[in-house]
Amino acid sequence: MSEREEKFEKMLKAILDQYDDVVSKMEKLKAEDKTKTVTYKQLMTTKLSLGNMLAMYKLYGLLEE
């Protein structure tokens, strides 16, 4: 694997980990009925941004289903 490919894999793992972390935090806030808080809205924005990045990776065949 080339250095570039290794960097890509590292970046992809970081994005996937961050996405999972954001979803987990959102679920916790939702369970506490705090979906109208600024924190929840910020997490939603982050989730959408990360989701868009992951969608592009899927579109170009760079993310395994």
C-alpha positions as CSV (number, residue, x, y, z in Angstrom):
1,M,0.0,0.0,0.0
2,S,1.4,3.4,-0.9
3,E,1.9,6.2,1.6
4,R,-1.0,8.1,-0.1
5,E,-3.3,5.1,0.3
6,E,-2.4,4.7,3.9
7,K,-3.2,8.4,4.6
8,F,-6.5,8.0,2.8
9,E,-7.4,4.9,5.0
10,K,-6.4,6.8,8.1
11,M,-8.5,9.8,7.1
12,L,-11.5,7.6,6.2
13,K,-11.3,5.8,9.6
14,A,-11.2,9.1,11.4
15,I,-14.3,10.3,9.6
16,L,-16.1,7.0,10.3
17,D,-15.2,7.2,14.0
18,Q,-16.2,10.8,14.3
19,Y,-19.5,10.0,12.5
20,D,-20.2,7.2,15.0
21,D,-19.3,9.4,17.9
22,V,-21.7,12.2,16.8
23,V,-24.5,9.8,16.3
24,S,-23.9,8.3,19.7
25,K,-24.0,11.8,21.3
26,M,-27.2,12.7,19.4
27,E,-28.9,9.5,20.6
28,K,-28.0,10.4,24.2
29,L,-29.4,13.9,23.9
30,K,-32.5,12.5,22.2
31,A,-33.1,10.1,25.1
32,E,-32.8,13.1,27.4
33,D,-35.4,15.0,25.3
34,K,-32.8,17.7,24.4
35,T,-33.3,17.8,20.7
36,K,-34.0,21.5,20.6
37,T,-30.6,22.4,22.2
38,V,-27.8,24.2,20.4
39,T,-25.5,21.3,21.0
40,Y,-27.9,18.9,19.3
41,K,-28.3,21.2,16.3
42,Q,-24.5,21.5,16.1
43,L,-24.1,17.8,16.2
44,M,-26.8,17.5,13.5
45,T,-24.8,19.8,11.2
46,T,-21.7,17.9,11.8
47,K,-23.5,14.6,11.1
48,L,-24.8,15.9,7.8
49,S,-21.4,17.2,6.8
50,L,-19.7,13.9,7.6
51,G,-22.5,12.0,5.9
52,N,-22.0,14.0,2.7
53,M,-18.3,13.2,2.8
54,L,-19.1,9.5,3.2
55,A,-21.7,9.6,0.4
56,M,-19.0,11.0,-1.9
57,Y,-16.7,8.2,-0.9
58,K,-19.4,5.6,-1.7
59,L,-20.2,7.3,-5.0
60,Y,-16.6,6.9,-6.1
61,G,-16.3,3.4,-4.9
62,L,-13.9,4.3,-2.1
63,L,-16.1,3.1,0.8
64,E,-17.1,-0.5,1.2
65,E,-20.8,-1.0,1.9
